[in-house]
Amino acid sequence: MAILFDLDGTLVDTAPDLAQATNALRQEHGLSPLPYSDIRREVSHGGSALVTLALGLGKQEAGHNEARALLLEHYGQNVAEKSHLFAGFPEVLDHYRRTQRPWGIITNKPREYAVPLLKALEIEPDVLLCADDLPVKKPDPAPLLEAARRLGIEPEKCWYIGDHLRDIQAANNAGMTAIAVKYGYLRQEDAPDEWPASQFFETPEALCKVLLQQKIREAGDL
């Protein structure tokens, strides 16, 4: 059995550094900082959503692309200044190293930001699929299926764990067990309890307790 994770909001709390980049963008436009909680809710929706939040520029509006490039420039300079593994995961990943349990990360984050982040946090997955590694990304199942192929494990013997509806959709589309976490980057209007997941976890500690169990035999055996 393999455990596969989404990155931002599931395995690593990257919101602090993305919030810093978002407010740096606002500062360049003479605007005051936004509350951290407002930015955190938008993180899983990507750089364009953060630009819209920061400057009110829709994706198709003039200046949006330039602002997004500037935001990502700020972020690229500090991808791991404040980002950290969620509570419990250092122990889980150490356990996986010692027991040689296969695990990986499938993220919609571009590789140029994901790799420096993981390197800074000394996270070494057995497989990493990023937004630009394949022609499609989540909720398409292709990245998940490719991760399973590289691990040499059948998709039905994999868990995929995420904090966004597209993660759950991708897992189901790939024939994997879909696990939803509710501690991630949720908008107020999100309804994770309605997502088609096999199990839900309110906190990283509750999830990690399950992941550390020694007698998980197959996907779906919770």
C-alpha positions as CSV (number, residue, x, y, z in Angstrom):
1,M,0.0,0.0,0.0
2,A,1.2,3.5,-0.8
3,I,0.2,6.9,0.7
4,L,0.0,9.8,-1.7
5,F,-0.4,13.4,-0.5
6,D,-1.4,16.8,-1.9
7,L,1.2,19.3,-0.8
8,D,-0.1,22.7,0.1
9,G,-2.7,22.6,2.9
10,T,-2.4,18.8,3.4
11,L,1.2,17.9,4.1
12,V,2.9,21.3,4.4
13,D,1.5,24.6,5.7
14,T,2.7,26.9,3.0
15,A,0.2,29.7,3.6
16,P,2.5,31.9,5.7
17,D,5.0,32.4,2.9
18,L,2.3,32.8,0.3
19,A,0.6,35.4,2.5
20,Q,3.8,37.3,2.8
21,A,4.2,37.3,-1.0
22,T,0.5,38.4,-1.4
23,N,1.0,41.3,1.0
24,A,4.3,42.3,-0.7
25,L,2.3,42.6,-3.9
26,R,-0.2,44.8,-2.2
27,Q,2.5,46.9,-0.7
28,E,3.9,47.6,-4.1
29,H,0.5,49.0,-5.1
30,G,0.3,51.2,-2.0
31,L,-2.2,48.9,-0.2
32,S,-2.3,47.8,3.4
33,P,-1.8,44.2,4.3
34,L,-4.7,41.8,4.2
35,P,-5.5,39.6,7.3
36,Y,-3.7,36.3,7.2
37,S,-6.9,34.4,7.6
38,D,-8.3,35.9,4.4
39,I,-5.3,34.9,2.4
40,R,-5.1,31.4,3.9
41,R,-8.5,30.6,2.5
42,E,-7.4,31.3,-1.1
43,V,-4.0,29.5,-1.1
44,S,-5.2,26.3,-2.6
45,H,-6.8,28.2,-5.6
46,G,-3.4,29.3,-6.9
47,G,-1.5,32.5,-7.8
48,S,-4.3,33.9,-9.9
49,A,-6.8,33.7,-7.0
50,L,-4.3,35.4,-4.7
51,V,-3.8,38.3,-7.3
52,T,-7.6,38.7,-7.5
53,L,-7.8,38.8,-3.7
54,A,-4.9,41.2,-3.4
55,L,-5.7,43.6,-6.2
56,G,-9.2,42.9,-7.3
57,L,-8.0,42.0,-10.7
58,G,-9.9,39.2,-12.4
59,K,-8.0,36.6,-14.4
60,Q,-8.9,38.2,-17.7
61,E,-8.3,41.8,-16.7
62,A,-5.4,43.9,-17.8
63,G,-2.5,43.7,-15.5
64,H,-3.4,40.4,-13.9
65,N,-0.7,38.4,-15.5
66,E,2.0,40.9,-14.7
67,A,0.8,41.0,-11.1
68,R,0.8,37.2,-10.9
69,A,4.4,37.1,-12.2
70,L,5.4,39.6,-9.5
71,L,3.6,37.7,-6.8
72,L,5.4,34.5,-7.8
73,E,8.7,36.4,-7.9
74,H,8.2,37.4,-4.3
75,Y,7.2,33.9,-3.4
76,G,10.1,32.3,-5.2
77,Q,12.5,34.3,-3.1
78,N,11.1,32.9,0.2
79,V,9.3,29.5,-0.5
80,A,10.3,28.1,2.9
81,E,10.9,30.9,5.3
82,K,7.9,30.2,7.4
83,S,6.4,27.1,5.7
84,H,6.5,23.9,7.8
85,L,5.1,20.3,8.0
86,F,1.8,20.2,9.7
87,A,1.9,18.7,13.2
88,G,2.5,15.0,13.4
89,F,4.0,14.6,9.9
90,P,7.6,14.7,10.9
91,E,7.0,11.5,12.8
92,V,5.0,10.0,10.0
93,L,7.7,10.7,7.4
94,D,10.4,9.4,9.7
95,H,8.4,6.3,10.2
96,Y,8.0,5.8,6.4
97,R,11.8,6.2,5.9
98,R,12.5,3.6,8.6
99,T,9.9,1.1,7.4
100,Q,10.5,1.8,3.7
101,R,6.8,2.4,3.1
102,P,6.2,3.9,-0.3
103,W,4.8,7.4,-0.4
104,G,4.6,10.4,-2.7
105,I,3.3,13.9,-3.4
106,I,1.1,15.0,-6.3
107,T,0.6,18.7,-6.4
108,N,-0.7,21.4,-8.7
109,K,2.3,23.5,-7.6
110,P,4.9,24.2,-10.3
111,R,8.1,22.3,-9.9
112,E,10.2,25.4,-9.6
113,Y,8.6,26.2,-6.3
114,A,7.8,22.7,-5.0
115,V,11.4,21.3,-5.3
116,P,13.1,24.2,-3.4
117,L,10.4,24.0,-0.7
118,L,10.8,20.2,-0.2
119,K,14.6,20.5,-0.2
120,A,14.5,23.3,2.4
121,L,12.2,21.2,4.6
122,E,14.3,18.0,4.0
123,I,11.3,16.1,2.6
124,E,12.2,13.3,0.2
125,P,9.2,11.6,-1.3
126,D,9.6,8.4,-3.3
127,V,7.7,10.1,-6.2
128,L,6.9,13.7,-6.9
129,L,4.5,14.9,-9.6
130,C,4.1,18.7,-10.1
131,A,1.7,20.9,-12.1
132,D,4.1,21.1,-15.1
133,D,5.3,17.5,-15.2
134,L,2.3,16.3,-17.4
135,P,0.0,18.0,-19.9
136,V,-2.8,17.8,-17.4
137,K,-3.2,18.3,-13.7
138,K,-5.7,17.5,-10.9
139,P,-8.6,16.8,-11.0
140,D,-7.5,14.8,-14.0
141,P,-6.3,11.4,-12.6
142,A,-3.2,11.2,-14.8
143,P,-0.7,12.5,-12.3
144,L,-2.0,10.1,-9.6
145,L,-1.9,7.2,-12.0
146,E,1.6,8.1,-13.1
147,A,2.7,8.3,-9.4
148,A,1.3,4.8,-8.8
149,R,3.1,3.5,-12.0
150,R,6.4,4.9,-10.8
151,L,6.0,3.3,-7.4
152,G,5.0,0.0,-9.0
153,I,1.8,-0.1,-7.0
154,E,-1.8,-0.6,-8.3
155,P,-4.0,2.5,-8.0
156,E,-6.5,0.7,-5.9
157,K,-3.8,0.0,-3.3
158,C,-3.1,3.8,-2.9
159,W,-4.6,6.4,-0.6
160,Y,-4.7,10.0,-2.0
161,I,-5.1,12.6,0.7
162,G,-6.0,16.2,0.0
163,D,-7.7,19.4,1.2
164,H,-9.5,20.4,-2.0
165,L,-12.5,19.0,-3.9
166,R,-10.2,18.5,-7.0
167,D,-8.0,16.2,-4.9
168,I,-11.0,14.0,-4.0
169,Q,-12.2,14.0,-7.6
170,A,-8.7,13.0,-8.9
171,A,-8.5,10.2,-6.4
172,N,-11.9,8.8,-7.3
173,N,-11.1,9.2,-11.0
174,A,-7.9,7.2,-10.5
175,G,-9.6,4.4,-8.6
176,M,-7.7,5.3,-5.4
177,T,-9.1,5.7,-1.9
178,A,-9.9,9.4,-1.4
179,I,-9.2,10.9,2.0
180,A,-10.2,14.5,2.8
181,V,-8.6,16.8,5.4
182,K,-10.6,19.7,6.8
183,Y,-7.7,21.5,8.3
184,G,-6.4,22.8,5.0
185,Y,-7.2,25.9,2.9
186,L,-11.0,26.0,2.8
187,R,-13.1,28.9,1.6
188,Q,-16.1,29.8,3.7
189,E,-18.4,28.4,1.0
190,D,-16.6,25.1,0.7
191,A,-18.6,22.0,2.0
192,P,-16.0,19.3,2.5
193,D,-18.5,17.1,4.3
194,E,-20.3,16.7,0.9
195,W,-17.1,15.7,-1.0
196,P,-17.1,12.0,-2.1
197,A,-14.3,10.9,0.2
198,S,-14.0,7.6,2.1
199,Q,-12.9,9.3,5.3
200,F,-12.5,12.9,6.7
201,F,-10.0,14.2,9.2
202,E,-10.5,17.4,11.2
203,T,-6.9,17.8,12.3
204,P,-3.4,16.7,11.1
205,E,-2.8,14.9,14.4
206,A,-5.9,12.7,13.9
207,L,-4.7,11.8,10.3
208,C,-1.2,11.1,11.5
209,K,-2.4,8.8,14.2
210,V,-4.0,6.6,11.5
211,L,-1.0,6.9,9.2
212,L,1.3,5.6,12.0
213,Q,-0.8,2.5,12.6
214,Q,1.2,-0.6,11.8
215,K,-1.7,-2.8,10.6
216,I,-3.0,-1.0,7.6
217,R,-3.3,-3.8,5.1
218,E,-4.9,-2.3,2.1
219,A,-6.5,0.9,0.7
220,G,-9.8,1.6,2.3
221,D,-9.0,-0.3,5.5
222,L,-9.5,2.5,8.0
